[in-house]
């Protein structure tokens, strides 16, 4: 018989709020932690509503640093973002399932 030791995580706090624009998230799908210890969360909105599509920047203390990105198919825009990543040079990469591309900010 094998004995398993379970290690449980303890709740700390919640970051952000549900909002279509500005200081929060609207159907967030992925988060990346940058070299600056900030959280970059990509929201894709609901049923293609373009108002909620963006990347929101917070830190672990819930301080808000802004948003970037918008809905569309032009440079710097997204239709159905599905993932976000950061590199050591401070660039943000957002994958878009609809446009089949990765947008670099």
N, C-alpha and C positions, 0 to 999 in steps of 0.2 A: 504494500500500500504506500502510495506517495502522499506526502503531506505538503500542501501548498500554503505559502504565506501570502496573504493578500495585503497589499499596500494601497490604502485609499487616499485619494486627493482631498484636500480640504478647500472648500469654497473660499475665495478671497474677495472678489468684487466683480461688478459688471462694468463694461466700458461701452459708451455710446448710447444712442437711443434710436427709436424707429422714426424716421422722418424722410420725406421724399427729396429734400434738398438740404444742403448745409451740414450742420453738426450732427451727423448720425449716419445710419445705414438704412437701406431699403432693399431687402432680400440680399444680404451679404452672402457671397459664395466662397471667398478665400481671403486669407490674411497672410502677409509676409512681414517679418521683422527686419527692419533695416539696420545698417551699421550704426545708425544714430539711436538705436533702441526705440524707434518709433514704429507703430503698427500701421501698415498700409492695407486697408481693407477695400476690396472691390465689391460693389453692389451692382446687381443687374436689373433691379426693378421688378415689376410684376407685369406679366403678359405683354412685354414689349413697350410699356409706358416709358418714354424716353427721359422723363424728369428725374428718375432715381439712378440712372446709370452714371457711375463715377467711382473714383478712388478717394477714400476719406483717410486722413492722417491723424492719429492720436498717439499718445504715449500711455504707459501703464498706469499713470496717475489720472487718466481721463482728460488730460489737457488736449484741446483741439488745435490742430495746426493748419487746417484747410482741406480743400478738395481739388482734384483735377480730373480732366477727361470729360467727355460728353457723348451723347448719343449721335450716331451717324456713321457714314462709311468713308469720310474723308480722313486725311492724316490727323492723328491725335484723337480720333473718335472711335467708339465701340458700339456694337449692336447687342451682342449677347456674350459679355465677358464671363469667363469661366475660371480664370486663375490669375494670380499675381505673384511676382518674384522680384527680389532686389539683388543687386550685385555690389561688390566692394567699391565700385566707382560711383555709387549713388544713383544708378539708373534703375528705373522701374519697368518691368516687362509685364504686359497684360495680354493674355491669350483670349481670342475671340472666336467662339464656336461658329457664329453665323458667317463672319467674313473670312474664316480660315486663315487668320494671320496673328502675328504677335506684334503689338504696338509698343514701341520703346519711348519712354519719357525720360 
